[in-house]
């Protein structure tokens, strides 16, 4: 069971991936002063979070380019507090902040099912921080394996069995 974190003012919010394409481990990191919270998650969660935040930003006034943070490198070492199971986003209109909530997931030893953990994290982000995260996360996700032009699944360096070709290789 992981710890819980509440960061109402975040200095830096970023994501990163470690490892070669196809075997990367993704992280989400929030920094406030000397407190660093690093969480592990899936590539699809990073992509979905960035996509949803981009949609929310499109309905709000655009931050000026000077406001958008440039420093998005994670603080090393990357040691995840826990693995993210669920992500949620809310907009705190009174504070003009996007609030990201992440909930831990832990394996249930009884029957190999996945159960909700006790850890949770809440990060309040400014619109410029969100804008920087969206661009950074999109480039991080797209830096992985290229998609198959037919089925859109990731291509390994040695290729893959494409469901659209019924397992046949092109001539």
GURO-901140 format. One record per residue (C-alpha): residue number from 0; residue in three letters; x, y, z. Coordinates in pm, 1 decimal. Layout:
<nodes>
 pos code        u        v        w
 NUM  ALA        X        Y        Z
...
</nodes>
This chain:
<nodes>
 pos code        u        v        w
   0  UNK      0.0      0.0      0.0
   1  UNK    147.5    328.7   -109.0
   2  UNK    158.6    667.9     48.6
   3  UNK    -75.6    952.2    -43.9
   4  UNK     36.7   1290.1   -172.7
   5  UNK   -132.7   1630.4   -195.0
   6  UNK     58.2   1896.4   -391.5
   7  UNK   -159.5   2210.1   -418.4
   8  UNK    122.5   2411.6   -580.6
   9  UNK    344.2   2223.8   -825.6
  10  UNK    676.1   2366.2   -945.9
  11  UNK    728.4   2104.9  -1219.9
  12  UNK    505.8   1838.4  -1375.0
  13  UNK    642.9   1601.0  -1634.1
  14  UNK    651.3   1250.5  -1771.3
  15  UNK    938.1   1039.0  -1895.7
  16  UNK   1014.5    691.7  -2024.6
  17  UNK   1311.4    468.0  -1954.3
  18  UNK   1424.6    181.5  -2174.7
  19  UNK   1419.3     88.8  -2543.1
  20  UNK   1098.9    124.1  -2749.9
  21  UNK    876.6   -173.8  -2685.5
  22  UNK   1012.2   -218.2  -2334.0
  23  UNK    985.4    134.6  -2195.6
  24  UNK    868.5    209.6  -1843.4
  25  UNK    669.7    534.1  -1813.4
  26  UNK    671.8    771.3  -1519.1
  27  UNK    474.9   1076.1  -1408.9
  28  UNK    654.4   1318.9  -1181.2
  29  UNK    548.2   1623.5   -980.4
  30  UNK    793.8   1843.8   -792.9
  31  UNK    721.4   2100.6   -523.2
  32  UNK   1028.2   2252.7   -362.8
  33  UNK   1233.2   1956.4   -241.1
  34  UNK    939.7   1712.2   -251.1
  35  UNK    947.9   1483.3   -554.6
  36  UNK    661.2   1243.1   -628.3
  37  UNK    725.6    987.3   -901.8
  38  UNK    457.8    740.5  -1012.5
  39  UNK    478.2    457.6  -1264.3
  40  UNK    210.7    420.1  -1530.3
  41  UNK    140.5    283.0  -1875.9
  42  UNK    211.3    452.9  -2207.4
  43  UNK   -161.4    450.1  -2284.5
  44  UNK   -230.2    636.8  -1959.2
  45  UNK     23.9    907.6  -2049.5
  46  UNK   -131.1    940.6  -2396.5
  47  UNK   -487.3    951.2  -2261.4
  48  UNK   -399.4   1206.8  -1993.3
  49  UNK   -224.1   1432.4  -2245.2
  50  UNK   -513.6   1402.2  -2491.1
  51  UNK   -776.0   1482.3  -2230.8
  52  UNK   -578.8   1776.5  -2093.6
  53  UNK   -537.7   1910.4  -2448.1
  54  UNK   -915.7   1898.9  -2492.9
  55  UNK   -970.7   2084.7  -2166.3
  56  UNK   -711.5   2347.4  -2257.6
  57  UNK   -883.9   2412.8  -2589.7
  58  UNK  -1182.9   2553.4  -2398.2
  59  UNK   -972.3   2789.7  -2185.0
  60  UNK   -767.8   3101.4  -2259.9
  61  UNK   -432.9   3006.4  -2412.0
  62  UNK   -125.9   3074.8  -2198.3
  63  UNK    135.1   3298.3  -2356.8
  64  UNK    450.2   3125.1  -2486.5
  65  UNK    660.6   3303.1  -2222.9
  66  UNK    454.8   3142.1  -1944.0
  67  UNK    503.6   2784.3  -2064.3
  68  UNK    778.1   2604.1  -1867.5
  69  UNK   1076.2   2479.7  -2067.3
  70  UNK   1233.3   2265.4  -1794.2
  71  UNK   1063.4   1925.3  -1817.2
  72  UNK   1350.6   1691.9  -1733.9
  73  UNK   1264.6   1459.2  -1444.3
  74  UNK   1448.4   1468.0  -1115.0
  75  UNK   1675.7   1164.9  -1082.6
  76  UNK   1673.6    896.6   -957.4
  77  UNK   1340.5    774.7  -1088.3
  78  UNK   1198.1    567.8   -804.4
  79  UNK    824.2    516.2   -833.2
  80  UNK    618.5    544.1   -516.9
  81  UNK    360.3    308.2   -667.1
  82  UNK    185.8    211.1   -991.6
  83  UNK   -105.9    421.1  -1115.4
  84  UNK   -432.3    238.4  -1170.4
  85  UNK   -674.3    523.7  -1229.4
  86  UNK   -632.5    884.1  -1339.7
  87  UNK   -884.9   1162.7  -1304.6
  88  UNK   -886.6   1529.4  -1399.3
  89  UNK  -1088.2   1818.4  -1261.6
  90  UNK  -1074.5   2192.0  -1321.7
  91  UNK  -1066.8   2410.6  -1011.5
  92  UNK  -1218.8   2725.7  -1156.9
  93  UNK  -1171.8   2931.0   -838.9
  94  UNK   -794.2   2870.1   -842.9
  95  UNK   -759.1   2834.5  -1223.6
  96  UNK   -589.4   2498.0  -1178.4
  97  UNK   -617.6   2157.3  -1340.9
  98  UNK   -619.6   1896.9  -1067.3
  99  UNK   -480.6   1556.5  -1158.4
 100  UNK   -572.0   1267.6   -931.5
 101  UNK   -389.8    936.9   -952.3
 102  UNK   -492.6    628.3   -756.2
 103  UNK   -266.6    335.3   -682.5
 104  UNK   -332.1    -13.6   -806.5
 105  UNK   -193.0   -316.4   -626.7
 106  UNK   -219.8   -683.6   -717.5
 107  UNK   -466.7   -879.2   -507.9
 108  UNK   -275.1  -1188.5   -395.4
 109  UNK   -592.8  -1389.3   -339.0
 110  UNK   -692.5  -1442.8   -701.7
 111  UNK   -449.3  -1251.2   -928.6
 112  UNK   -710.6   -980.1   -982.4
 113  UNK   -611.3   -616.5   -962.5
 114  UNK   -759.9   -422.2   -673.8
 115  UNK   -754.1    -54.6   -586.1
 116  UNK   -470.9     39.8   -353.0
 117  UNK   -465.4    290.6    -75.1
 118  UNK   -225.7    540.2   -228.9
 119  UNK   -351.2    850.0   -404.2
 120  UNK   -193.7   1166.5   -535.8
 121  UNK   -341.8   1504.5   -623.5
 122  UNK   -145.5   1760.2   -821.8
 123  UNK   -277.5   2111.4   -894.1
 124  UNK   -129.6   2247.9  -1217.4
 125  UNK   -137.0   2586.7  -1386.0
 126  UNK   -253.9   2613.7  -1746.9
 127  UNK    103.8   2681.7  -1867.1
 128  UNK    225.2   2366.4  -1686.4
 129  UNK    -53.3   2166.0  -1847.5
 130  UNK     29.2   2306.2  -2192.9
 131  UNK    395.7   2209.9  -2150.5
 132  UNK    301.4   1861.7  -2028.3
 133  UNK     68.2   1801.4  -2324.6
 134  UNK    338.6   1880.5  -2581.5
 135  UNK    608.7   1690.3  -2394.4
 136  UNK    390.9   1381.7  -2336.2
 137  UNK    281.4   1371.4  -2700.7
 138  UNK    643.3   1370.0  -2818.8
 139  UNK    733.0   1107.5  -2557.4
 140  UNK    451.6    875.8  -2668.4
 141  UNK    525.9    921.5  -3039.1
 142  UNK    895.2    837.5  -2984.6
 143  UNK    806.0    471.8  -2935.9
 144  UNK    770.2    197.1  -3191.8
 145  UNK    605.8    309.0  -3515.4
 146  UNK    252.4    180.9  -3576.6
 147  UNK    168.5    -77.0  -3841.3
 148  UNK      5.2    106.5  -4134.0
 149  UNK   -269.5   -156.0  -4148.9
 150  UNK   -367.1   -243.6  -3791.5
 151  UNK   -205.8     47.8  -3600.5
 152  UNK    -43.8   -190.7  -3348.6
 153  UNK    322.7   -120.9  -3267.1
 154  UNK    579.8   -265.8  -3504.6
 155  UNK    874.0   -448.1  -3351.6
 156  UNK   1211.5   -420.4  -3530.0
 157  UNK   1157.7   -774.2  -3661.1
 158  UNK    798.0   -695.6  -3767.7
 159  UNK    478.2   -850.7  -3633.5
 160  UNK    188.8  -1074.7  -3726.5
 161  UNK    -67.9   -827.6  -3855.2
 162  UNK   -430.0   -920.4  -3796.7
 163  UNK   -525.0   -731.9  -4112.8
 164  UNK   -318.5   -968.9  -4329.2
 165  UNK   -431.8  -1281.5  -4146.8
 166  UNK    -70.4  -1348.8  -4055.9
 167  UNK     64.1  -1334.6  -4411.9
 168  UNK    369.4  -1125.6  -4492.1
 169  UNK    355.0   -886.6  -4791.3
 170  UNK    551.9   -998.0  -5098.1
</nodes>
